[in-house]
Structure formats: structure tokens, C-alpha cells
């Protein structure tokens, strides 16, 4: 019944700004020129994964914007959050090094998440730029009636 693609995600939770900053600094300084290859686009692709510890490697760093939405008013807060994402999507996709932008919605736990995945080389630059347009996106969704628990998280990804 179709093809299955299985991914295991290595999540490294950064619980404080200091850890996030330290993590991003290590990502920026870990990659040598020999670990990357430039393709015929403006993006850089890592060719060698970074090892966190034995058996735990990653080749992508992601930033997640997440929140809870309310089912009230025919899921109006979910619809509004989607409109904010659509408004910012072109700007997010234009960030140097973006590999993918995913939206996750769970109807059971009322999650709305946006996951922006970048190559490790570009992540530090995006962090230095304040993860733009993150602040604008978060400010706008926080003003939506029914949106709660707006949070961000940085983690690593590795297809398995």
C-alpha cells in the first residue's frame, strides 16, 4: 500500500537562551569547507553530518514556532493562524539556507506548528538576524483570540 518513508528525528531541546546561543555557535563553527558542497543554487548543502555523541548525528537545524488553537467558533483561531503563516511564508522560504518549511496541525491536541529547517551553515546567520520574520509572526498569532501557549524551540533533524 504505497511507499513508506521513515524518518527518525534527533531532537535536542534547548531549554534556555544560553544553551540555544551556545548550540548555534557550535553549529556555526563545526562545519569546515570540506564538509559542504555548493550546488548551482544560492543554497549550501551539508555533505557530512555533525556528531553530537556516538551514534547521534544531524545534518539539519530547525526552528519551530508552536501554539495551541481553540476549536471555538468553528476553529476560527486555526484559520487565522493559517492566514498569518500564508502571509509570512514567502519571507520564510527566502531565508538563506532553508531546506523546508512544514506546517503541522493536530486536531486532537489542538497544535499548530511551523518548522523551518535549514542547513547548519546558514542557521547561525538566521539566528543572528533574530530568526526574521519570527518576531512578526509570533506577535501576530499572539493577538488572535483562541491562540495560547505560543513558544519556540530549536532542534536538530536527521533522516534515518
TORTOR-107432 format. One record per residue: residue number from 1; residue in three letters; x, y, z of N, C-alpha, C, O, CB in turn. Coordinates in Angstrom, 1 decimal. Glycine has a CB too. Layout:
// TORTOR-107432
[NUM,ALA,[X,Y,Z],[X,Y,Z],[X,Y,Z],[X,Y,Z],[X,Y,Z]],
...
This chain:
// TORTOR-107432
[1,UNK,[0.8,-1.2,0.0],[0.0,0.0,0.0],[0.9,1.3,0.0],[0.9,2.0,1.0],[-0.9,0.0,1.2]],
[2,UNK,[1.5,1.5,-1.1],[2.3,2.7,-1.2],[3.7,2.6,-0.6],[4.0,1.6,0.0],[1.6,3.9,-0.6]],
[3,UNK,[4.5,3.6,-0.8],[5.8,3.7,-0.2],[5.8,4.3,1.2],[5.1,5.3,1.4],[6.8,4.4,-1.1]],
[4,UNK,[6.6,3.8,2.0],[6.7,4.4,3.4],[8.1,5.0,3.5],[9.1,4.4,3.2],[6.5,3.4,4.5]],
[5,UNK,[8.1,6.2,3.9],[9.4,6.9,4.2],[9.5,7.1,5.7],[8.6,7.8,6.2],[9.6,8.2,3.4]],
[6,UNK,[10.4,6.5,6.3],[10.5,6.6,7.8],[11.6,7.6,8.1],[12.8,7.5,7.6],[10.7,5.3,8.4]],
[7,UNK,[11.3,8.5,9.0],[12.3,9.4,9.5],[12.3,9.4,11.0],[11.3,9.4,11.7],[12.1,10.9,9.0]],
[8,UNK,[13.5,9.3,11.6],[13.7,9.4,13.0],[14.2,10.8,13.2],[15.2,11.2,12.4],[14.6,8.3,13.6]],
[9,UNK,[13.7,11.5,14.1],[14.2,12.9,14.3],[15.0,12.9,15.6],[14.6,12.5,16.7],[13.0,13.9,14.4]],
[10,UNK,[16.2,13.5,15.5],[17.0,13.6,16.7],[16.7,15.0,17.2],[17.1,16.0,16.6],[18.5,13.5,16.4]],
[11,UNK,[16.0,15.1,18.4],[15.7,16.4,18.9],[16.6,16.7,20.1],[16.7,15.9,21.0],[14.2,16.4,19.4]],
[12,UNK,[17.2,17.8,20.0],[18.0,18.3,21.1],[17.3,19.5,21.7],[17.3,20.6,21.0],[19.5,18.7,20.7]],
[13,UNK,[16.7,19.4,22.8],[15.9,20.5,23.4],[16.9,21.5,24.0],[17.7,21.2,24.9],[14.9,20.0,24.4]],
[14,UNK,[16.7,22.7,23.6],[17.5,23.8,24.2],[16.6,24.6,25.2],[15.7,25.3,24.8],[18.1,24.8,23.1]],
[15,UNK,[16.8,24.4,26.5],[15.9,24.9,27.5],[16.2,26.3,27.9],[15.4,26.9,28.6],[15.9,24.1,28.7]],
[16,UNK,[17.3,27.0,27.5],[17.5,28.3,27.8],[18.2,29.1,26.7],[18.8,28.4,25.8],[18.3,28.4,29.1]],
[17,UNK,[18.1,30.4,26.7],[18.7,31.2,25.7],[20.2,30.9,25.6],[20.8,31.0,24.6],[18.5,32.7,25.9]],
[18,UNK,[20.9,30.7,26.8],[22.3,30.4,26.8],[22.6,29.2,26.1],[23.6,29.1,25.3],[22.8,30.4,28.3]],
[19,UNK,[21.9,28.1,26.3],[22.1,26.9,25.6],[21.9,27.0,24.1],[22.6,26.5,23.3],[21.2,25.7,26.2]],
[20,UNK,[20.8,27.7,23.7],[20.5,27.9,22.3],[21.6,28.7,21.7],[22.0,28.3,20.6],[19.2,28.7,22.1]],
[21,UNK,[22.1,29.7,22.3],[23.2,30.5,21.8],[24.5,29.7,21.6],[25.1,29.8,20.6],[23.4,31.7,22.6]],
[22,UNK,[24.8,28.9,22.6],[25.9,28.0,22.6],[25.8,27.0,21.5],[26.8,26.7,20.8],[26.1,27.3,24.0]],
[23,UNK,[24.6,26.4,21.4],[24.4,25.4,20.3],[24.6,26.0,18.9],[25.3,25.5,18.1],[22.9,24.9,20.5]],
[24,UNK,[24.0,27.2,18.7],[24.1,27.9,17.4],[25.6,28.2,17.1],[26.0,28.1,16.0],[23.3,29.1,17.3]],
[25,UNK,[26.3,28.6,18.1],[27.7,29.0,18.0],[28.5,27.7,17.6],[29.4,27.8,16.7],[28.3,29.6,19.2]],
[26,UNK,[28.2,26.6,18.2],[28.9,25.3,17.8],[28.5,24.9,16.4],[29.4,24.4,15.7],[28.6,24.2,18.8]],
[27,UNK,[27.3,25.1,16.0],[26.9,24.8,14.7],[27.6,25.6,13.7],[28.1,25.1,12.6],[25.3,24.9,14.5]],
[28,UNK,[27.8,26.9,13.9],[28.5,27.8,13.0],[29.9,27.4,12.9],[30.5,27.6,11.8],[28.3,29.2,13.5]],
[29,UNK,[30.6,27.0,14.0],[32.0,26.8,13.9],[32.4,25.3,13.6],[33.6,25.0,13.5],[32.6,27.2,15.2]],
[30,UNK,[31.4,24.4,13.6],[31.7,23.0,13.4],[32.0,22.6,12.0],[32.8,21.7,11.7],[30.5,22.2,13.9]],
[31,UNK,[31.4,23.3,11.0],[31.5,22.9,9.7],[32.7,23.5,8.9],[32.8,24.7,8.9],[30.2,23.3,8.9]],
[32,UNK,[33.5,22.7,8.4],[34.6,23.2,7.6],[34.2,23.2,6.1],[33.2,22.6,5.7],[35.9,22.3,7.7]],
[33,UNK,[34.9,23.9,5.3],[34.6,24.0,3.9],[34.6,22.6,3.2],[33.8,22.3,2.3],[35.6,24.8,3.1]],
[34,UNK,[35.4,21.7,3.7],[35.4,20.3,3.1],[34.2,19.5,3.5],[33.9,18.5,2.9],[36.7,19.6,3.6]],
[35,UNK,[33.4,20.0,4.4],[32.2,19.3,4.8],[30.9,19.7,4.0],[29.8,19.3,4.3],[31.9,19.5,6.3]],
[36,UNK,[31.1,20.6,3.1],[30.0,21.2,2.4],[30.3,21.1,0.9],[31.5,21.1,0.4],[29.6,22.6,2.8]],
[37,UNK,[29.3,21.2,0.1],[29.4,21.4,-1.3],[28.4,22.4,-1.8],[27.2,22.3,-1.4],[29.3,20.0,-2.1]],
[38,UNK,[28.8,23.3,-2.6],[27.8,24.3,-3.1],[27.2,23.8,-4.4],[27.9,23.4,-5.3],[28.5,25.7,-3.3]],
[39,UNK,[25.9,23.8,-4.5],[25.3,23.4,-5.7],[24.9,24.6,-6.5],[25.1,25.7,-6.1],[24.0,22.5,-5.4]],
[40,UNK,[24.3,24.4,-7.7],[24.1,25.6,-8.6],[22.9,26.4,-8.2],[22.2,26.9,-9.1],[23.9,25.0,-10.0]],
[41,UNK,[22.6,26.5,-6.9],[21.6,27.4,-6.4],[22.3,28.3,-5.4],[23.5,28.2,-5.1],[20.4,26.7,-5.9]],
[42,UNK,[21.5,29.2,-4.8],[22.1,30.0,-3.7],[22.2,29.3,-2.4],[22.6,29.9,-1.4],[21.2,31.3,-3.6]],
[43,UNK,[21.8,28.0,-2.3],[21.8,27.3,-1.1],[23.1,26.5,-0.9],[23.7,26.0,-1.9],[20.6,26.4,-0.9]],
[44,UNK,[23.5,26.2,0.3],[24.6,25.3,0.6],[24.1,24.1,1.2],[23.2,24.1,2.1],[25.7,26.0,1.5]],
[45,UNK,[24.6,22.9,0.8],[24.1,21.7,1.3],[25.2,21.0,2.1],[26.3,20.8,1.6],[23.6,20.8,0.2]],
[46,UNK,[24.9,20.5,3.3],[25.9,19.8,4.1],[26.1,18.4,3.5],[25.1,17.8,3.2],[25.6,19.8,5.6]],
[47,UNK,[27.3,18.0,3.4],[27.6,16.7,2.9],[28.0,15.7,4.0],[28.1,14.5,3.7],[28.6,16.7,1.7]],
[48,UNK,[28.3,16.2,5.1],[28.7,15.4,6.2],[28.0,15.8,7.5],[27.9,17.0,7.8],[30.3,15.5,6.5]],
[49,UNK,[27.4,14.9,8.2],[26.7,15.2,9.4],[27.6,15.5,10.5],[28.8,15.2,10.6],[25.8,14.0,9.8]],
[50,UNK,[27.1,16.3,11.5],[27.8,16.6,12.7],[27.4,15.6,13.8],[26.2,15.3,13.9],[27.4,18.1,13.2]],
[51,UNK,[28.4,15.2,14.5],[28.1,14.2,15.6],[28.0,14.9,16.9],[28.8,15.7,17.3],[29.3,13.2,15.7]],
[52,UNK,[26.8,14.6,17.6],[26.6,15.2,18.9],[27.2,14.3,19.9],[27.9,14.7,20.9],[25.0,15.3,19.2]],
[53,UNK,[27.0,13.0,19.8],[27.7,11.9,20.6],[27.7,10.7,19.7],[27.0,10.7,18.7],[27.0,11.7,22.0]],
[54,UNK,[28.4,9.7,20.1],[28.5,8.4,19.3],[27.1,8.0,18.9],[26.2,7.7,19.7],[29.2,7.3,20.1]],
[55,UNK,[26.9,7.8,17.6],[25.6,7.3,17.1],[24.5,8.4,16.9],[23.5,8.1,16.4],[25.1,6.3,17.9]],
[56,UNK,[24.8,9.6,17.3],[23.8,10.7,17.2],[24.4,11.8,16.4],[25.2,12.6,16.9],[23.4,11.2,18.7]],
[57,UNK,[23.9,11.9,15.2],[24.4,12.9,14.2],[23.2,13.7,13.7],[22.1,13.3,13.8],[25.2,12.2,13.1]],
[58,UNK,[23.5,14.9,13.1],[22.5,15.6,12.4],[23.1,16.4,11.2],[24.3,16.6,11.2],[21.8,16.6,13.4]],
[59,UNK,[22.2,16.7,10.3],[22.6,17.5,9.1],[21.8,18.7,8.9],[22.0,19.5,8.0],[22.7,16.6,7.9]],
[60,UNK,[20.8,18.9,9.8],[19.8,20.0,9.6],[19.5,20.6,11.0],[19.4,19.8,12.0],[18.5,19.5,8.9]],
[61,UNK,[19.4,21.9,11.1],[18.9,22.6,12.3],[17.6,23.2,12.0],[17.4,23.8,11.0],[20.0,23.6,12.8]],
[62,UNK,[16.7,23.0,12.9],[15.3,23.5,12.7],[14.9,24.5,13.8],[15.3,24.3,14.9],[14.3,22.4,12.5]],
[63,UNK,[14.0,25.4,13.4],[13.3,26.3,14.4],[11.9,26.0,14.3],[11.3,26.0,13.2],[13.7,27.8,14.1]],
[64,UNK,[11.2,25.8,15.4],[9.8,25.5,15.5],[9.1,26.7,16.2],[9.5,27.2,17.2],[9.5,24.2,16.2]],
[65,UNK,[8.0,27.1,15.6],[7.1,28.0,16.2],[5.8,27.3,16.5],[5.2,26.7,15.5],[6.8,29.3,15.2]],
[66,UNK,[5.4,27.2,17.7],[4.2,26.4,18.0],[3.2,27.1,18.9],[3.6,28.0,19.7],[4.7,25.1,18.7]],
[67,UNK,[2.0,26.6,18.9],[0.9,27.2,19.7],[-0.2,26.3,19.8],[-0.3,25.3,19.0],[0.5,28.6,19.1]],
[68,UNK,[-1.1,26.6,20.6],[-2.4,25.8,20.8],[-3.5,26.7,20.2],[-3.5,27.9,20.4],[-2.7,25.4,22.3]],
[69,UNK,[-4.4,26.1,19.5],[-5.6,26.8,18.9],[-6.8,26.3,19.6],[-6.9,25.2,20.2],[-5.6,26.7,17.4]],
[70,UNK,[-7.9,27.0,19.4],[-9.2,26.7,20.0],[-10.2,26.2,19.0],[-10.2,26.7,17.9],[-9.8,27.8,20.8]],
[71,UNK,[-11.0,25.1,19.3],[-12.0,24.7,18.4],[-13.2,25.6,18.3],[-14.1,25.4,17.5],[-12.4,23.3,18.7]],
[72,UNK,[-13.2,26.6,19.2],[-14.4,27.5,19.3],[-14.6,28.3,18.0],[-13.7,28.4,17.2],[-14.2,28.5,20.4]],
[73,UNK,[-15.8,28.7,17.8],[-16.2,29.5,16.6],[-15.8,28.8,15.3],[-15.2,29.4,14.4],[-15.6,30.9,16.7]],
[74,UNK,[-16.0,27.5,15.2],[-15.7,26.7,14.0],[-14.2,26.8,13.7],[-13.8,26.9,12.5],[-16.5,27.2,12.8]],
[75,UNK,[-13.4,26.7,14.7],[-11.9,26.7,14.6],[-11.4,28.0,14.0],[-10.4,28.0,13.2],[-11.5,25.5,13.7]],
[76,UNK,[-12.0,29.1,14.4],[-11.6,30.4,13.8],[-10.1,30.8,14.1],[-9.4,31.4,13.3],[-12.5,31.5,14.4]],
[77,UNK,[-9.6,30.4,15.3],[-8.2,30.7,15.6],[-7.2,29.9,14.7],[-6.2,30.4,14.3],[-7.9,30.4,17.1]],
[78,UNK,[-7.6,28.6,14.4],[-6.8,27.8,13.5],[-6.8,28.5,12.1],[-5.7,28.6,11.5],[-7.3,26.4,13.4]],
[79,UNK,[-7.9,28.9,11.6],[-8.0,29.5,10.3],[-7.2,30.8,10.3],[-6.5,31.1,9.3],[-9.4,29.8,9.9]],
[80,UNK,[-7.2,31.6,11.4],[-6.5,32.9,11.4],[-5.0,32.6,11.5],[-4.2,33.3,10.9],[-6.9,33.6,12.7]],
[81,UNK,[-4.6,31.6,12.2],[-3.1,31.3,12.3],[-2.6,30.9,10.9],[-1.5,31.2,10.5],[-2.9,30.1,13.3]],
[82,UNK,[-3.4,30.1,10.2],[-3.0,29.7,8.8],[-2.9,30.9,7.9],[-1.9,31.0,7.1],[-4.1,28.7,8.2]],
[83,UNK,[-3.7,31.9,8.1],[-3.6,33.1,7.2],[-2.4,33.9,7.6],[-1.7,34.4,6.7],[-4.9,34.0,7.5]],
[84,UNK,[-2.0,33.9,8.8],[-0.7,34.6,9.2],[0.4,33.9,8.6],[1.4,34.5,8.1],[-0.6,34.7,10.8]],
[85,UNK,[0.4,32.5,8.7],[1.5,31.8,8.0],[1.6,32.1,6.5],[2.7,32.3,6.0],[1.3,30.3,8.3]],
[86,UNK,[0.4,32.0,5.9],[0.4,32.3,4.4],[1.0,33.7,4.1],[1.7,33.8,3.1],[-1.0,32.2,3.9]],
[87,UNK,[0.7,34.6,5.0],[1.2,36.0,4.8],[2.7,36.1,4.9],[3.4,36.8,4.2],[0.6,36.9,5.8]],
[88,UNK,[3.3,35.2,5.8],[4.8,35.3,6.0],[5.6,34.2,5.2],[6.8,34.2,5.2],[5.0,35.1,7.5]],
[89,UNK,[4.9,33.3,4.6],[5.5,32.1,4.0],[6.6,32.5,3.0],[7.7,31.9,3.0],[4.5,31.3,3.3]],
[90,UNK,[6.4,33.4,2.1],[7.4,33.7,1.1],[8.6,34.3,1.8],[9.7,34.0,1.3],[6.8,34.8,0.1]],
[91,UNK,[8.5,35.1,2.8],[9.6,35.6,3.5],[10.4,34.5,4.2],[11.6,34.5,4.2],[9.2,36.7,4.6]],
[92,UNK,[9.7,33.6,4.8],[10.4,32.4,5.5],[11.1,31.6,4.5],[12.3,31.2,4.7],[9.3,31.6,6.3]],
[93,UNK,[10.5,31.3,3.4],[11.1,30.5,2.4],[12.3,31.1,1.7],[13.2,30.5,1.2],[10.2,30.1,1.3]],
[94,UNK,[12.4,32.5,1.8],[13.5,33.2,1.2],[14.7,33.3,2.1],[15.8,33.8,1.7],[13.0,34.6,0.8]],
[95,UNK,[14.6,32.8,3.3],[15.8,32.8,4.3],[16.9,31.9,3.7],[16.6,30.8,3.2],[15.3,32.3,5.7]],
[96,UNK,[18.1,32.5,3.7],[19.2,31.7,3.1],[19.4,30.4,3.8],[19.4,30.3,5.1],[20.5,32.6,3.3]],
[97,UNK,[19.5,29.3,3.1],[19.7,28.0,3.6],[18.5,27.2,4.0],[18.6,26.1,4.5],[20.6,28.1,4.8]],
[98,UNK,[17.3,27.7,3.8],[16.1,27.0,4.1],[16.0,25.7,3.2],[16.1,25.8,2.0],[14.8,27.9,3.9]],
[99,UNK,[15.8,24.6,3.9],[15.7,23.3,3.2],[14.2,23.0,3.1],[13.8,22.4,2.1],[16.4,22.2,4.0]],
[100,UNK,[13.4,23.4,4.1],[12.0,23.1,4.0],[11.2,23.9,5.1],[11.8,24.4,6.1],[11.7,21.6,4.3]],
[101,UNK,[10.0,24.1,4.8],[9.0,24.8,5.8],[7.8,23.8,5.8],[7.2,23.5,4.8],[8.6,26.3,5.3]],
[102,UNK,[7.6,23.4,7.0],[6.4,22.4,7.2],[5.5,23.0,8.2],[5.8,23.7,9.2],[6.9,21.1,7.7]],
[103,UNK,[4.2,22.8,8.0],[3.2,23.1,9.0],[2.6,21.8,9.5],[2.2,20.9,8.7],[2.0,24.1,8.3]],
[104,UNK,[2.4,21.8,10.8],[1.9,20.6,11.5],[0.6,21.1,12.2],[0.7,22.0,13.0],[2.9,19.9,12.5]],
[105,UNK,[-0.5,20.4,12.0],[-1.7,20.6,12.7],[-2.2,19.3,13.3],[-2.3,18.3,12.6],[-2.8,21.3,11.8]],
[106,UNK,[-2.5,19.4,14.6],[-3.1,18.2,15.3],[-4.5,18.6,15.8],[-4.6,19.5,16.6],[-2.2,17.7,16.5]],
[107,UNK,[-5.5,17.9,15.3],[-6.9,18.2,15.7],[-7.2,17.7,17.0],[-8.2,18.1,17.7],[-7.8,17.7,14.7]],
[108,UNK,[-6.5,16.7,17.5],[-6.7,16.1,18.8],[-6.2,17.0,20.0],[-6.9,17.2,21.0],[-6.1,14.7,18.9]],
[109,UNK,[-4.9,17.4,19.8],[-4.3,18.2,20.9],[-4.3,19.7,20.6],[-3.8,20.5,21.3],[-2.9,17.7,21.2]],
[110,UNK,[-4.9,20.1,19.4],[-5.0,21.5,19.0],[-3.6,22.2,18.8],[-3.5,23.3,19.2],[-5.8,22.3,20.0]],
[111,UNK,[-2.7,21.4,18.2],[-1.4,22.0,18.0],[-1.4,22.7,16.6],[-2.0,22.1,15.6],[-0.3,21.0,18.1]],
[112,UNK,[-0.7,23.8,16.5],[-0.3,24.4,15.2],[1.1,24.7,15.3],[1.6,25.5,16.1],[-1.2,25.7,14.9]],
[113,UNK,[1.9,24.1,14.4],[3.4,24.3,14.4],[3.9,24.6,13.0],[3.4,24.1,12.0],[4.1,23.0,15.0]],
[114,UNK,[4.9,25.4,13.0],[5.6,25.7,11.8],[7.1,25.3,12.1],[7.7,25.8,13.0],[5.5,27.2,11.4]],
[115,UNK,[7.6,24.5,11.2],[9.0,24.0,11.4],[9.8,24.5,10.2],[9.5,24.1,9.0],[9.1,22.4,11.5]],
[116,UNK,[10.8,25.3,10.4],[11.7,25.8,9.4],[13.0,25.1,9.5],[13.7,25.3,10.5],[11.8,27.4,9.5]],
[117,UNK,[13.4,24.3,8.6],[14.6,23.6,8.6],[15.7,24.2,7.7],[15.4,24.5,6.5],[14.4,22.1,8.2]],
[118,UNK,[16.9,24.4,8.2],[18.0,25.0,7.5],[19.2,24.1,7.5],[19.3,23.3,8.4],[18.3,26.4,8.0]],
[119,UNK,[20.1,24.3,6.6],[21.4,23.7,6.6],[22.1,24.3,7.8],[21.9,25.5,8.1],[22.2,23.8,5.3]],
[120,UNK,[23.0,23.6,8.4],[23.7,24.0,9.6],[24.5,25.3,9.4],[24.7,26.1,10.3],[24.6,22.9,10.1]],
[121,UNK,[25.1,25.4,8.2],[25.9,26.6,7.9],[25.1,27.9,8.0],[25.6,28.9,8.4],[26.5,26.5,6.5]],
[122,UNK,[23.9,27.9,7.6],[23.0,29.1,7.5],[22.3,29.4,8.8],[21.9,30.5,9.0],[22.1,28.9,6.4]],
[123,UNK,[22.2,28.4,9.7],[21.4,28.6,10.9],[21.9,29.8,11.7],[21.1,30.6,12.2],[21.3,27.4,11.7]],
[124,UNK,[23.2,29.8,11.9],[23.8,30.9,12.8],[23.5,32.3,12.2],[23.2,33.2,13.0],[25.3,30.7,12.9]],
[125,UNK,[23.5,32.4,10.9],[23.2,33.7,10.3],[21.7,34.1,10.6],[21.4,35.2,10.9],[23.4,33.7,8.8]],
[126,UNK,[20.8,33.1,10.5],[19.4,33.4,10.7],[19.2,33.7,12.2],[18.4,34.6,12.5],[18.6,32.1,10.3]],
[127,UNK,[19.9,33.0,13.1],[19.8,33.3,14.5],[20.2,34.8,14.8],[19.6,35.5,15.5],[20.6,32.3,15.3]],
[128,UNK,[21.4,35.1,14.2],[21.9,36.5,14.4],[20.9,37.6,13.8],[20.9,38.7,14.3],[23.2,36.6,13.6]],
[129,UNK,[20.1,37.2,12.9],[19.1,38.1,12.3],[17.8,38.0,13.1],[16.8,38.6,12.7],[18.8,37.8,10.8]],
[130,UNK,[17.8,37.4,14.3],[16.6,37.3,15.1],[15.5,36.3,14.6],[14.4,36.5,14.9],[16.0,38.6,15.3]],
[131,UNK,[16.0,35.4,13.7],[15.1,34.4,13.1],[13.9,35.1,12.3],[12.8,34.6,12.2],[14.4,33.5,14.2]],
[132,UNK,[14.2,36.3,11.8],[13.2,37.0,11.0],[12.6,36.1,9.9],[13.3,35.4,9.2],[13.8,38.3,10.4]],
[133,UNK,[11.3,36.2,9.8],[10.3,37.0,10.4],[9.6,36.5,11.6],[8.4,36.8,11.9],[9.3,37.3,9.4]],
[134,UNK,[10.3,35.7,12.4],[9.7,35.1,13.6],[9.0,36.0,14.5],[7.8,35.8,14.9],[10.8,34.4,14.4]],
[135,UNK,[9.6,37.1,14.9],[9.0,38.1,15.8],[7.7,38.6,15.3],[6.7,38.7,16.0],[10.0,39.3,16.1]],
[136,UNK,[7.6,39.0,14.0],[6.4,39.5,13.4],[5.3,38.4,13.4],[4.2,38.6,13.7],[6.6,39.9,12.0]],
[137,UNK,[5.7,37.2,13.0],[4.8,36.0,13.0],[4.2,35.8,14.4],[3.0,35.7,14.6],[5.4,34.8,12.5]],
[138,UNK,[5.1,35.7,15.4],[4.6,35.4,16.8],[3.7,36.5,17.3],[2.7,36.2,18.0],[5.8,35.2,17.7]],
[139,UNK,[4.1,37.8,17.1],[3.3,38.9,17.5],[1.9,38.8,17.0],[0.9,39.1,17.7],[4.0,40.2,17.2]],
[140,UNK,[1.8,38.5,15.7],[0.5,38.5,15.0],[-0.3,37.3,15.5],[-1.5,37.5,15.8],[0.7,38.4,13.5]],
[141,UNK,[0.2,36.1,15.7],[-0.6,35.0,16.1],[-1.0,35.1,17.6],[-2.0,34.7,18.0],[0.2,33.7,16.0]],
[142,UNK,[-0.1,35.8,18.4],[-0.4,36.0,19.8],[-1.7,36.9,20.0],[-2.3,36.9,21.0],[0.7,36.6,20.6]],
[143,UNK,[-1.9,37.7,19.0],[-3.1,38.6,19.1],[-4.4,38.0,18.6],[-5.5,38.6,18.7],[-2.8,39.9,18.2]],
[144,UNK,[-4.3,36.7,18.2],[-5.5,36.0,17.7],[-6.3,35.4,18.9],[-5.7,34.7,19.7],[-5.2,34.9,16.7]],
[145,UNK,[-7.6,35.7,19.0],[-8.4,35.2,20.0],[-8.4,33.6,19.9],[-8.8,33.1,18.8],[-9.9,35.8,20.0]],
[146,UNK,[-8.1,32.9,21.0],[-8.1,31.5,20.9],[-6.8,30.8,20.8],[-6.6,29.6,20.9],[-9.0,31.0,19.9]],
[147,UNK,[-5.7,31.6,20.5],[-4.4,31.1,20.4],[-3.7,31.3,21.7],[-3.8,32.3,22.4],[-3.6,31.9,19.3]],
[148,UNK,[-3.1,30.2,22.2],[-2.4,30.2,23.5],[-1.1,29.4,23.4],[-0.8,28.8,22.4],[-3.3,29.5,24.6]],
[149,UNK,[-0.3,29.6,24.5],[1.0,28.8,24.6],[1.9,29.0,23.4],[2.3,28.0,22.8],[0.7,27.4,24.9]],
[150,UNK,[2.1,30.2,23.0],[3.0,30.4,21.8],[4.4,30.3,22.3],[4.8,31.0,23.2],[2.7,31.8,21.2]],
[151,UNK,[5.1,29.4,21.7],[6.5,29.0,22.1],[7.4,28.8,20.8],[6.9,28.6,19.7],[6.5,27.8,23.0]],
[152,UNK,[8.7,28.8,21.1],[9.6,28.5,20.0],[10.6,27.4,20.6],[10.8,27.3,21.8],[10.4,29.7,19.5]],
[153,UNK,[11.2,26.7,19.7],[12.2,25.7,20.0],[13.2,25.5,18.9],[12.8,25.5,17.7],[11.6,24.4,20.5]],
[154,UNK,[14.4,25.3,19.2],[15.5,24.9,18.2],[15.9,23.5,18.4],[16.1,23.1,19.6],[16.7,25.9,18.3]],
[155,UNK,[16.0,22.7,17.4],[16.4,21.3,17.5],[17.0,20.9,16.2],[17.1,21.6,15.2],[15.2,20.4,17.8]],
[156,UNK,[17.6,19.7,16.2],[18.3,19.1,15.0],[17.4,18.1,14.4],[16.5,17.5,15.1],[19.6,18.6,15.4]],
[157,UNK,[17.6,17.8,13.1],[16.9,16.8,12.4],[17.9,15.9,11.6],[18.9,16.4,11.2],[15.8,17.4,11.4]],
[158,UNK,[17.6,14.7,11.5],[18.4,13.8,10.7],[17.5,12.7,10.1],[16.9,11.9,10.9],[19.6,13.2,11.6]],
[159,UNK,[17.5,12.6,8.8],[16.7,11.5,8.2],[17.5,10.2,8.5],[18.7,10.1,8.5],[16.5,11.6,6.7]],
[160,UNK,[16.7,9.1,8.8],[17.3,7.8,9.2],[16.9,6.8,8.2],[17.3,5.6,8.3],[16.8,7.4,10.6]],
